[in-house]
Amino acid sequence: MNSEQNIKILVTDPIAPSAIAELQKEFEVTEQHYSPTELLNEIGKYHAIIVRSATKLPREAIERGTQLKVIGRAGIGVDNIDVKAATERGILVVNAPQSSVISVAELTLTYMLALSCRLVNVTNETKSNKNPKKWLRRTELHDKILGCIGCGKIGTEVITRAKVFGMKCLIYSPNVPPEVTEKMKVERTDDLDYLLQVSDFVTIHTKLKAETQGLIGRRELELMKTTAYLINCARGGIIDEDALYNALKKNKIAGAALDVFADEPVRNNKLFELENIYVSPHIGATTTEAQKRVGKVIVKQIKKALTGQQPDFIVKKSYFPN
């Protein structure tokens, strides 16, 4: 394909204006978020589509994309895209796997600090002209055990920062070679139960797939210390939200922080009733710096795919176990 063929690109979720401007130099670009039903009717007009996490591309939508050559995920995870269906139809799926690593790692540490200081509660009390010093008992990160489930790029960055705070890091990441964790000079375990039992903070940095769906449920939460905190800035569905609600309500753990949920965009979740959980609407990658990096990378991948070149970051069908 070439730009003279009036190639059309659909951008359904916001990306950096600089990325849109770059695409518009060569292609016809439409920025529009459609409902699932609307998308089925519109996707057939386009040669490429760029999404973030809000847009879902199931098999039906992909099959309706009769002109699609490439799907671009402006971010890392592609659990909102049926990669297998796309691959079967010869449609490339590309992403930007490293662009938001720092941003997500920093959000994770932000949540750890906020939880240990009960920062949101303290702020609300202070603004209500109350004196939280009467009940406040902050917790230091220093000398605490951080249990990291998953040790990819983001997990590695979290551990690097946690060590600066003087934390002891423990990793559960079965697919990471031992030499990787040896080089990081951190303890490794193949026993998830052990990690949950000894950690003061547990943070999740693994993909959502068959074996991680509901990885943290009622049994796992009961293994954790009553003083422990759970953070998930990876993917919704890895934590059983009903089990987490019950654990927090009964003070089985001290608190939790979620940037991701099983159903997104998240609304009216019963977890919102609780004071010992901090939440955000999947904003791990939404820093100015990350969005510029994501936009730059995904534009490059889309351009390569549409001009017959080999993209740098092609998501393989093997990303999913089935």
SEMIMAR-399045 format. One record per residue: x, y, z of N, C-alpha, C in turn; residue in three letters. Coordinates in steps of 0.2 Angstrom, whole numbers, padded with zeros to 4 digits, always signed. Layout:
REM SEMIMAR-399045
XYZXYZXYZAla ...
***
This chain:
REM SEMIMAR-399045
+0004-0006+0000+0000+0000+0000+0004+0006+0000Met +0002+0012-0003+0005+0018-0002+0000+0024-0001Asn +0003+0029+0001-0001+0035+0003-0006+0037-0002Ser -0004+0036-0009-0008+0038-0014-0015+0034-0015Glu -0016+0029-0011-0022+0025-0011-0027+0027-0006Gln -0026+0033-0003-0031+0036+0002-0032+0031+0007Asn -0026+0030+0011-0026+0025+0016-0030+0029+0022Ile -0034+0025+0025-0038+0028+0031-0036+0024+0037Lys -0035+0029+0042-0033+0026+0049-0039+0029+0054Ile -0041+0024+0058-0046+0026+0063-0042+0026+0070Leu -0043+0031+0074-0040+0032+0081-0046+0032+0085Val -0047+0027+0089-0053+0027+0093-0052+0029+0101Thr -0046+0029+0103-0044+0031+0110-0039+0037+0109Asp -0039+0042+0114-0034+0047+0113-0027+0045+0113Pro -0023+0048+0108-0016+0048+0108-0013+0055+0107Ile -0007+0056+0108-0003+0062+0108-0005+0066+0102Ala -0007+0072+0102-0008+0076+0096-0002+0076+0091Pro +0004+0076+0094+0010+0076+0089+0010+0069+0085Ser +0007+0064+0088+0006+0057+0084+0001+0058+0078Ala -0005+0061+0080-0010+0062+0075-0007+0066+0070Ile -0004+0072+0071-0001+0076+0066+0004+0073+0061Ala +0008+0068+0064+0013+0064+0060+0009+0060+0055Glu +0004+0057+0058+0000+0052+0053-0004+0056+0048Leu -0006+0062+0050-0010+0066+0045-0006+0068+0039Gln +0001+0068+0040+0005+0070+0034+0005+0065+0028Lys +0003+0059+0030+0003+0054+0024-0004+0051+0023Glu -0008+0051+0029-0014+0047+0029-0020+0051+0030Phe -0026+0048+0029-0033+0051+0031-0034+0048+0038Glu -0035+0053+0043-0035+0050+0050-0042+0053+0053Val -0045+0048+0056-0052+0049+0059-0051+0048+0067Thr -0052+0053+0071-0052+0052+0078-0059+0051+0081Glu -0061+0045+0083-0068+0044+0085-0069+0038+0089Gln -0071+0039+0095-0073+0033+0099-0080+0031+0098His -0080+0024+0096-0087+0021+0094-0089+0017+0100Tyr -0095+0016+0100-0098+0011+0105-0097+0004+0101Ser -0097-0002+0105-0095-0008+0101-0100-0009+0095Pro -0106-0008+0095-0111-0009+0090-0109-0004+0084Thr -0107+0002+0086-0105+0007+0080-0099+0005+0077Glu -0094+0002+0081-0088+0000+0078-0089-0005+0073Leu -0093-0010+0074-0094-0015+0070-0097-0012+0063Leu -0100-0007+0063-0103-0004+0057-0098+0001+0053Asn -0093+0003+0057-0088+0008+0054-0081+0005+0053Glu -0079+0000+0056-0072-0003+0055-0070-0005+0048Ile -0075-0007+0044-0074-0009+0037-0071-0004+0033Gly -0072+0003+0035-0070+0008+0031-0062+0009+0031Lys -0059+0006+0036-0052+0008+0038-0047+0003+0036Tyr -0041+0005+0035-0035+0001+0033-0031-0001+0040His -0032+0004+0044-0028+0003+0051-0032+0006+0056Ala -0031+0003+0062-0035+0006+0068-0030+0006+0074Ile -0030+0012+0078-0026+0013+0084-0030+0013+0090Ile -0029+0009+0095-0033+0009+0101-0028+0009+0107Val -0031+0011+0113-0028+0010+0119-0032+0005+0123Arg -0033+0005+0129-0037+0000+0133-0044+0001+0133Ser -0047+0007+0131-0054+0008+0131-0058+0004+0126Ala -0055+0003+0120-0058+0000+0114-0057-0007+0114Thr -0062-0011+0114-0061-0019+0113-0062-0021+0106Lys -0057-0025+0104-0058-0028+0097-0058-0035+0097Leu -0064-0038+0098-0066-0045+0098-0066-0048+0091Pro -0066-0054+0090-0066-0057+0084-0071-0054+0079Arg -0077-0053+0081-0082-0050+0077-0080-0044+0074Glu -0077-0039+0078-0075-0033+0075-0070-0034+0070Ala -0065-0038+0072-0059-0039+0067-0062-0042+0060Ile -0066-0046+0061-0069-0049+0055-0073-0044+0050Glu -0076-0039+0054-0079-0034+0050-0074-0029+0047Arg -0068-0029+0049-0063-0025+0046-0060-0028+0040Gly -0064-0028+0035-0062-0031+0029-0056-0028+0025Thr -0054-0022+0027-0049-0019+0024-0043-0018+0028Gln -0043-0020+0034-0038-0019+0039-0032-0023+0038Leu -0026-0019+0038-0019-0022+0037-0016-0022+0044Lys -0017-0017+0048-0014-0017+0055-0018-0014+0060Val -0017-0017+0066-0020-0015+0072-0015-0012+0077Ile -0015-0006+0079-0010-0003+0083-0012-0002+0090Gly -0009-0005+0095-0011-0004+0102-0006+0001+0105Arg -0009+0007+0107-0004+0012+0109-0003+0011+0117Ala +0001+0006+0118+0003+0004+0125+0006-0003+0124Gly +0005-0006+0130+0009-0013+0131+0004-0019+0130Ile -0001-0019+0134-0005-0025+0134-0010-0025+0129Gly -0012-0031+0126-0016-0032+0121-0022-0037+0122Val -0024-0037+0129-0029-0042+0131-0036-0039+0128Asp -0036-0033+0126-0042-0030+0123-0043-0032+0116Asn -0038-0035+0113-0038-0037+0106-0038-0044+0105Ile -0042-0047+0100-0042-0054+0099-0036-0055+0094Asp -0030-0056+0096-0024-0057+0092-0024-0063+0088Val -0027-0068+0090-0028-0074+0086-0032-0073+0080Lys -0038-0070+0081-0042-0068+0075-0039-0064+0070Ala -0035-0059+0073-0031-0054+0068-0026-0058+0064Ala -0022-0062+0068-0017-0066+0064-0020-0071+0059Thr -0025-0074+0061-0029-0078+0056-0030-0075+0049Glu -0032-0068+0050-0034-0065+0044-0028-0061+0041Arg -0022-0062+0043-0016-0059+0041-0016-0051+0043Gly -0019-0049+0048-0019-0043+0050-0013-0042+0056Ile -0008-0038+0055-0003-0037+0060-0006-0033+0066Leu -0004-0035+0072-0005-0032+0078+0002-0029+0081Val +0002-0023+0082+0008-0020+0084+0007-0016+0090Val +0012-0015+0095+0011-0011+0101+0017-0007+0102Asn +0017-0004+0108+0023+0000+0110+0025-0002+0117Ala +0029-0008+0117+0030-0011+0124+0034-0008+0129Pro +0038-0003+0127+0042+0000+0132+0040+0007+0134Gln +0036+0010+0130+0034+0017+0131+0032+0019+0138Ser +0028+0015+0141+0025+0017+0147+0028+0014+0154Ser +0033+0011+0153+0036+0007+0158+0038+0011+0164Val +0041+0017+0163+0043+0021+0169+0037+0024+0172Ile +0032+0026+0168+0026+0029+0171+0022+0024+0175Ser +0021+0018+0173+0018+0013+0177+0022+0011+0183Val +0028+0011+0183+0032+0009+0189+0032+0015+0194Ala +0032+0021+0191+0031+0027+0196+0024+0027+0199Glu +0019+0025+0196+0012+0025+0199+0012+0020+0204Leu +0015+0014+0203+0015+0009+0208+0019+0011+0214Thr +0024+0015+0214+0028+0017+0220+0024+0023+0223Leu +0020+0027+0219+0016+0032+0222+0010+0029+0226Thr +0008+0023+0224+0002+0020+0228+0005+0017+0234Tyr +0011+0014+0233+0014+0011+0239+0015+0017+0245Met +0018+0022+0243+0019+0028+0247+0012+0031+0250Leu +0008+0031+0246+0001+0034+0248-0002+0029+0253Ala -0002+0023+0252-0005+0018+0256-0001+0018+0263Leu +0005+0018+0263+0009+0018+0269+0008+0024+0273Ser +0006+0029+0270+0005+0036+0274-0002+0037+0275Cys -0007+0033+0272-0014+0034+0272-0015+0041+0269Arg -0012+0043+0264-0012+0050+0262-0019+0052+0260Leu -0023+0048+0256-0030+0051+0254-0034+0052+0260Val -0034+0047+0265-0038+0048+0271-0036+0054+0275Asn -0029+0055+0276-0026+0061+0280-0029+0067+0276Val -0028+0068+0270-0030+0074+0266-0037+0075+0267Thr -0042+0070+0266-0049+0071+0267-0050+0074+0274Asn -0047+0071+0279-0048+0073+0286-0046+0080+0288Glu -0040+0081+0285-0038+0088+0286-0042+0093+0283Thr -0044+0092+0277-0049+0097+0273-0055+0097+0277Lys -0057+0092+0281-0064+0093+0285-0062+0096+0291Ser -0057+0099+0292-0055+0102+0298-0054+0098+0304Asn -0053+0091+0303-0052+0087+0308-0044+0086+0309Lys -0042+0082+0315-0035+0082+0316-0033+0074+0315Asn -0030+0072+0310-0029+0065+0309-0023+0063+0313Pro -0019+0067+0316-0014+0065+0320-0016+0061+0326Lys -0022+0062+0328-0025+0058+0333-0025+0050+0332Lys -0026+0049+0326-0026+0042+0324-0021+0039+0319Trp -0017+0044+0316-0013+0042+0311-0007+0038+0313Leu -0005+0033+0310+0001+0029+0311+0003+0027+0304Arg +0008+0031+0302+0011+0030+0296+0016+0024+0296Arg +0017+0021+0290+0022+0015+0290+0027+0017+0285Thr +0034+0015+0287+0039+0016+0282+0040+0011+0277Glu +0043+0012+0271+0044+0007+0266+0051+0004+0268Leu +0055+0008+0271+0062+0005+0273+0061-0001+0277His +0065-0006+0275+0066-0013+0278+0060-0017+0277Asp +0055-0015+0273+0049-0019+0272+0050-0024+0266Lys +0047-0029+0266+0047-0034+0260+0042-0032+0255Ile +0045-0031+0249+0041-0030+0243+0040-0037+0239Leu +0034-0040+0238+0033-0046+0234+0031-0044+0227Gly +0035-0045+0222+0033-0043+0216+0031-0049+0211Cys +0025-0049+0209+0023-0055+0205+0023-0053+0198Ile +0028-0055+0195+0030-0053+0188+0036-0049+0188Gly +0041-0051+0184+0047-0047+0184+0049-0045+0176Cys +0045-0042+0173+0047-0040+0166+0049-0033+0167Gly +0049-0029+0162+0051-0022+0162+0049-0018+0167Lys +0042-0018+0168+0039-0014+0173+0041-0016+0180Ile +0041-0023+0181+0042-0025+0188+0050-0024+0190Gly +0054-0024+0185+0061-0023+0186+0062-0015+0188Thr +0058-0011+0185+0059-0004+0186+0056-0002+0193Glu +0051-0006+0195+0048-0005+0202+0053-0007+0207Val +0056-0013+0206+0061-0016+0211+0067-0011+0211Ile +0069-0008+0206+0075-0004+0206+0073+0002+0211Thr +0067+0005+0210+0066+0010+0214+0064+0008+0221Arg +0061+0003+0222+0060+0000+0229+0066-0001+0233Ala +0072-0003+0230+0078-0004+0233+0081+0002+0236Lys +0080+0008+0232+0082+0014+0234+0079+0016+0241Val +0073+0014+0242+0069+0015+0248+0072+0010+0254Phe +0076+0006+0252+0079+0001+0257+0074-0005+0258Gly +0070-0006+0253+0065-0012+0254+0069-0018+0252Met +0067-0024+0255+0069-0031+0253+0065-0033+0248Lys +0067-0035+0242+0063-0037+0236+0063-0045+0235Cys +0057-0047+0234+0056-0054+0233+0052-0055+0227Leu +0054-0059+0222+0051-0060+0215+0048-0067+0214Ile +0042-0067+0212+0039-0073+0209+0037-0072+0202Tyr +0041-0075+0198+0041-0074+0190+0043-0080+0187Ser +0039-0086+0186+0041-0092+0184+0045-0092+0177Pro +0043-0087+0173+0045-0087+0166+0052-0083+0165Asn +0054-0080+0170+0060-0076+0170+0066-0081+0172Val +0071-0081+0168+0077-0085+0169+0080-0083+0176Pro +0083-0088+0179+0086-0087+0186+0092-0082+0185Pro +0095-0082+0180+0101-0077+0179+0099-0070+0179Glu +0093-0069+0177+0090-0062+0177+0089-0059+0184Val +0086-0063+0188+0085-0061+0195+0092-0061+0199Thr +0096-0065+0197+0103-0066+0201+0107-0059+0199Glu +0106-0057+0193+0110-0051+0191+0107-0045+0195Lys +0100-0045+0196+0097-0040+0200+0098-0040+0208Met +0101-0045+0210+0103-0046+0217+0097-0046+0221Lys +0092-0049+0219+0086-0050+0223+0084-0057+0225Val +0080-0058+0230+0078-0065+0231+0072-0067+0226Glu +0072-0074+0224+0067-0076+0220+0064-0082+0223Arg +0058-0083+0222+0054-0089+0224+0050-0092+0219Thr +0049-0098+0219+0044-0101+0214+0038-0103+0218Asp +0037-0101+0224+0031-0102+0228+0027-0096+0230Asp +0022-0095+0226+0018-0089+0227+0015-0088+0234Leu +0013-0094+0237+0010-0094+0243+0015-0091+0248Asp +0022-0093+0248+0027-0090+0252+0028-0083+0251Tyr +0028-0080+0245+0028-0073+0244+0022-0069+0247Leu +0016-0072+0247+0011-0069+0250+0011-0068+0257Leu +0014-0074+0260+0014-0074+0267+0019-0070+0270Gln +0024-0068+0267+0030-0064+0270+0030-0057+0268Val +0027-0055+0263+0027-0048+0260+0023-0043+0264Ser +0026-0037+0264+0022-0032+0267+0018-0028+0262Asp +0021-0028+0256+0018-0025+0250+0018-0030+0245Phe +0013-0031+0241+0012-0036+0235+0010-0032+0229Val +0014-0032+0224+0013-0028+0218+0013-0033+0212Thr +0008-0032+0208+0007-0036+0202+0009-0033+0195Ile +0014-0037+0192+0016-0034+0185+0017-0040+0181His +0011-0044+0179+0011-0049+0175+0005-0048+0170Thr +0005-0052+0164+0000-0051+0159-0006-0055+0162Lys -0012-0053+0159-0018-0056+0160-0018-0062+0155Leu -0019-0068+0157-0019-0074+0153-0023-0079+0157Lys -0024-0085+0154-0027-0090+0157-0025-0092+0164Ala -0018-0093+0165-0016-0095+0171-0015-0089+0176Glu -0016-0083+0174-0016-0077+0179-0023-0074+0180Thr -0028-0077+0177-0035-0074+0178-0037-0077+0185Gln -0039-0072+0189-0041-0074+0196-0035-0077+0200Gly -0029-0075+0198-0023-0077+0202-0023-0076+0209Leu -0026-0070+0211-0026-0068+0218-0034-0068+0220Ile -0036-0073+0224-0043-0074+0226-0043-0075+0233Gly -0049-0077+0236-0050-0078+0243-0044-0081+0247Arg -0042-0087+0244-0037-0091+0248-0030-0087+0248Arg -0029-0084+0242-0022-0080+0242-0022-0074+0247Glu -0028-0071+0247-0029-0065+0251-0028-0067+0259Leu -0031-0073+0260-0030-0075+0267-0023-0077+0269Glu -0019-0078+0265-0012-0080+0266-0008-0073+0268Leu -0010-0068+0266-0007-0061+0267-0007-0059+0274Met -0002-0055+0276-0002-0052+0283-0008-0047+0283Lys -0011-0046+0289-0016-0041+0290-0013-0034+0290Thr -0007-0034+0290-0004-0027+0289-0001-0026+0282Thr -0003-0030+0278+0000-0030+0271-0005-0026+0266Ala -0001-0023+0261-0005-0020+0256-0004-0023+0249Tyr -0009-0023+0245-0009-0026+0238-0010-0020+0233Leu -0006-0020+0228-0006-0015+0222-0007-0019+0216Ile -0011-0016+0211-0012-0019+0205-0012-0013+0199Asn -0007-0012+0196-0006-0007+0190-0005-0011+0184Cys -0007-0018+0184-0005-0022+0178-0012-0023+0174Ala -0016-0027+0175-0022-0029+0172-0027-0031+0176Arg -0033-0029+0175-0039-0031+0179-0041-0038+0177Gly -0044-0042+0182-0045-0049+0181-0040-0053+0185Gly -0034-0050+0186-0029-0054+0190-0031-0055+0197Ile -0034-0050+0200-0037-0050+0207-0044-0052+0206Ile -0047-0056+0210-0054-0057+0211-0057-0052+0215Asp -0061-0047+0212-0063-0041+0215-0068-0042+0221Glu -0072-0048+0220-0077-0049+0226-0073-0052+0232Asp -0068-0056+0231-0063-0058+0236-0060-0052+0239Ala -0057-0048+0235-0054-0042+0238-0058-0038+0242Leu -0064-0037+0240-0069-0033+0243-0070-0036+0250Tyr -0071-0042+0251-0073-0045+0257-0066-0045+0262Asn -0061-0046+0259-0054-0045+0263-0053-0038+0266Ala -0055-0033+0262-0054-0026+0264-0059-0025+0269Leu -0065-0027+0268-0071-0025+0272-0070-0028+0279Lys -0067-0034+0279-0066-0038+0286-0059-0036+0288Lys -0055-0032+0285-0048-0030+0287-0043-0036+0288Asn -0044-0040+0283-0040-0046+0282-0033-0044+0280Lys -0033-0038+0276-0027-0035+0274-0028-0027+0275Ile -0022-0024+0276-0023-0017+0278-0026-0012+0273Ala -0024-0014+0266-0027-0009+0261-0025-0012+0254Gly -0027-0008+0249-0026-0010+0242-0026-0004+0238Ala -0023-0004+0232-0023+0001+0227-0024-0002+0220Ala -0029+0000+0216-0030-0003+0210-0030+0003+0204Leu -0027+0002+0199-0027+0006+0193-0031+0002+0188Asp -0032-0004+0189-0035-0008+0183-0041-0012+0186Val -0046-0014+0182-0052-0017+0185-0054-0022+0179Phe -0058-0027+0182-0060-0032+0177-0065-0030+0172Ala -0069-0025+0173-0073-0021+0169-0071-0014+0168Asp -0069-0012+0162-0067-0005+0161-0071-0002+0155Glu -0072+0005+0155-0071+0009+0161-0075+0008+0167Pro -0071+0008+0173-0074+0006+0179-0079+0012+0182Val -0085+0009+0184-0090+0014+0186-0094+0010+0192Arg -0096+0013+0197-0100+0010+0202-0098+0004+0205Asn -0092+0003+0205-0089-0003+0208-0090-0003+0216Asn -0092-0009+0219-0093-0009+0226-0087-0008+0230Lys -0081-0009+0227-0075-0007+0231-0074+0000+0232Leu -0078+0005+0229-0077+0012+0230-0080+0014+0237Phe -0084+0009+0240-0087+0010+0246-0082+0010+0252Glu -0076+0007+0251-0072+0006+0256-0066+0012+0257Leu -0064+0013+0263-0059+0018+0264-0052+0016+0263Glu -0051+0009+0264-0045+0006+0264-0042+0004+0257Asn -0045+0007+0252-0043+0006+0245-0042+0012+0241Ile -0037+0013+0237-0036+0019+0233-0037+0016+0226Tyr -0040+0021+0222-0041+0018+0215-0040+0024+0210Val -0039+0022+0203-0038+0026+0198-0041+0023+0192Ser -0043+0026+0186-0046+0023+0180-0041+0021+0175Pro -0036+0017+0177-0031+0014+0172-0027+0020+0169His -0024+0024+0173-0020+0029+0171-0012+0028+0171Ile -0010+0022+0172-0003+0020+0172+0001+0023+0167Gly -0002+0023+0161+0002+0026+0155+0001+0033+0153Ala -0004+0036+0157-0006+0043+0155-0002+0049+0158Thr +0005+0048+0157+0009+0054+0159+0011+0057+0152Thr +0012+0064+0152+0014+0067+0146+0020+0064+0143Thr +0025+0062+0146+0031+0059+0143+0029+0052+0140Glu +0025+0048+0144+0023+0041+0141+0019+0042+0135Ala +0014+0047+0135+0010+0047+0129+0014+0050+0123Gln +0019+0054+0124+0023+0056+0118+0027+0050+0115Lys +0030+0046+0120+0034+0040+0118+0029+0035+0114Arg +0023+0034+0117+0019+0029+0114+0017+0031+0107Val +0015+0038+0107+0013+0040+0100+0018+0040+0095Gly +0024+0041+0097+0030+0041+0092+0031+0034+0090Lys +0031+0029+0095+0032+0022+0093+0027+0019+0089Val +0020+0020+0091+0015+0017+0087+0014+0020+0080Ile +0016+0026+0079+0015+0029+0072+0021+0026+0068Val +0026+0025+0071+0032+0022+0067+0030+0015+0065Lys +0026+0011+0069+0024+0004+0068+0019+0004+0063Gln +0014+0008+0063+0009+0009+0058+0011+0010+0052Ile +0016+0015+0051+0019+0017+0045+0022+0012+0041Lys +0026+0008+0045+0030+0002+0043+0025-0003+0040Lys +0020-0005+0044+0015-0010+0042+0012-0008+0035Ala +0010-0001+0035+0006+0001+0029+0010+0002+0023Leu +0017+0002+0024+0021+0003+0018+0025-0003+0016Thr +0023-0009+0019+0027-0015+0017+0033-0016+0021Gly +0035-0013+0026+0041-0014+0030+0039-0018+0036Gln +0044-0021+0039+0043-0025+0045+0043-0021+0051Gln +0037-0021+0055+0037-0017+0061+0042-0020+0066Pro +0044-0016+0071+0048-0018+0076+0045-0022+0082Asp +0038-0020+0083+0035-0023+0088+0028-0027+0086Phe +0029-0033+0083+0023-0037+0081+0021-0041+0087Ile +0015-0041+0089+0013-0045+0094+0011-0052+0091Val +0014-0057+0094+0013-0064+0091+0007-0067+0094Lys +0004-0072+0090-0002-0076+0092-0001-0079+0098Lys +0006-0081+0099+0007-0085+0105+0007-0081+0112Ser +0005-0074+0111+0004-0070+0117-0002-0073+0121Tyr -0007-0077+0118-0012-0080+0121-0011-0087+0121Phe -0013-0091+0127-0011-0098+0127-0016-0102+0122Pro -0021-0099+0120-0026-0103+0116-0026-0100+0109Asn 
***
